[in-house]
Amino acid sequence: MKRSVIIITVLFYIFCVVYLGMPVLQYGFVGLPFALLGLVLLVALLTLQTETRNKKTTFKFFPAHRILGLIILILLTYVTIVPFITSSPMLYAKDYRQLIGEVKDGKEISDHIAPLAINKVRVVDERLAYLLGEKILGSDPALGSKTELGHFTIQKVGDELYWVAPLLHSGFFKWINNSEGTDGYVLVSATNERNVKLVQSLNGKPLKIKYQSEAFFMSQMERYLYFNGYATAGLDDYTFEIDDEGKPYWVVTKYEKRVGFGGNDAVGVVTLDAQTGEIAEYPVDKTPAWVDRIQPQEFIEEQLNDWGEYVHGYWNFANENKLQITEGLTLVYGENGTPYWYTGLTSVGKDESAVGFVLVDTRTKETTYYHQSGATEYAAQRSAEGKVQEKGYNASLPVPYTINGIPTYVMTLKDGGGLVKMYAMVAINDYTIVGVGNTMGETMMAYKNVFNMSDSRINPQSASDRNQLNTVVERIQSDIKNGNSFYYFTVNGSTKIFVGSSVLSNELPVTRVGDSISISFDTDAEEVINVSSFDNLNMGSKKK
């Protein structure tokens, strides 16, 4: 083969590997050695010649082929034997187990999980957010024909929780015609499915998402970062986030290999301005507050599983004390607004019950393990679905909250089209305690009613933001929901409507207008408030 053809072929291969493959140029990453292995094999094949003698065709080798063969052997050793020696869990089980860092023991998981406020409950999951985003995108045919929705990410913007997704190019020719960028992003409230926005301008200026995954050439965000100083860095988890002013960024985790070729561990983030291409890099402790997650979900899942798997080293074939995560990780927010990765831990081979729960700070990776048994997310979903099995609804991924100090899974029940039809609450400690309703308030009433009818009762003093009121009943009326009696009443000096069940107090059914009562309830902005304790002072006895 002509030398010029060989050179052109080799250069084309190098271009494809570097420009399209973008291998990380650092020890511990196998992209480059595999690319070099392919290059050497290509050169060997291109320079291989044949000769025919006595009607027999044989290959003609040159001295250079011996050198190429030696290089191939070295590279094969580097990508097979070296990773085993430096990275195998068989040899480094302790190192893998320690990747998660110190795992602290927590007292009560309710100390970390945010208390439930009805108007702040996550009722929109990722699938519903996508459906709502598609609907608003479809309302503008011109926009919908040239763009598509990207991946939705949940994040806190100011004090509100939103699902955010960029508009992406829907093809090469659409990018050619709109190479300056797509027209903004979609914002879906995680607490109100009616709050859906198509954000196309910021501070009076049009938004253009120029750098993105579906762009081409140097507008493609991974390639843009690679050729702007990050060819030697491990980058992962490209997440679309906006700051508190609504400015769009790609937040990318920068990571290193801690155990040879394995043990991916986040060391900071790189932010890429989706409009201008401005790049900034931050270590973990100096990352801007608006960035919700530094630790990728996949990294934490792997590290938690390694922590549970290698509790007694690698050679623990009896599975003694082994733990594994349950349904994956859920991003939740604590009472102070701190984002956490949440998951249950179950013994290997156990599916329905968890032996404890873990919260991992999504920024610092601080990990807390709560040794509390309870239901897995999957078991809670099946329990909620079973409560309305005749309707055939599907439960969303549960989100943990605390209700009167009770760790509780809260989820939506959706029909086959993905639309929310009902709500459900399931006690984490006992998945047989289930409350469902058509509204969140109705669901909470049903849940508290079922909980009070179980062996344990709600502690009326367990909420941190509790009001106590001594007053007089102005109006009272009963209602029956799902076979349970509820009593709605108003009191002097308040415009709110209060409600409690007969399970809460036997005095409620016999309370009349004008009776003096003492009630306690959580501070709530809702018009109808659930009472946590009720005492008719005219009756002389107290029921909680």
Secondary structure, 3 states (H helix, E strand, C coil): CCHHHHHHHHHHHHHHHHHHHCCCCCCCCCHHHHHHHHHHHHHHHHHCEEEEECCEEEEECCHHHHHHHHHHHHHHHHHHHHHHHHHCHHHHHHHHHHHHCCEEEECCHHHCECECCHHHCCCCCHHHHHHHHHHHHHCCHHHHCCEEECCCEEEEECCEEEEEEEEEECCHHHHHHCCCCECCEEEEECCCCCCEEEECEECCEECCECCECCCCHHHEHHHHHHCCCCCCCEEEEEEEEECCCCCEEEEEEEEEEEECCEEEEEEEEEEEECCCCCEEEEEHHHCCCCCCCCCCHHHHHHHHHHHHHCCCCCCCCCCCCCEEECCCCEEEEECCCCEEEEEEEEECCCCCEECEEEEEECCCCCEEEECCCEECHHHHHHHHHHHCHHHCCEECCCEEEEECCEEEEEEEEECCCCCEEEEEEEECCCCCCEEEECCHHHHHHHHHHHHHHCCCCCCCCCCCCEEEEEEEEEEEEEEEECCEEEEEEEECCCCCEEEEECCCCCCHHHCCCCCEEEEEEECCCCCEEEEEEEEECCCCCCEC
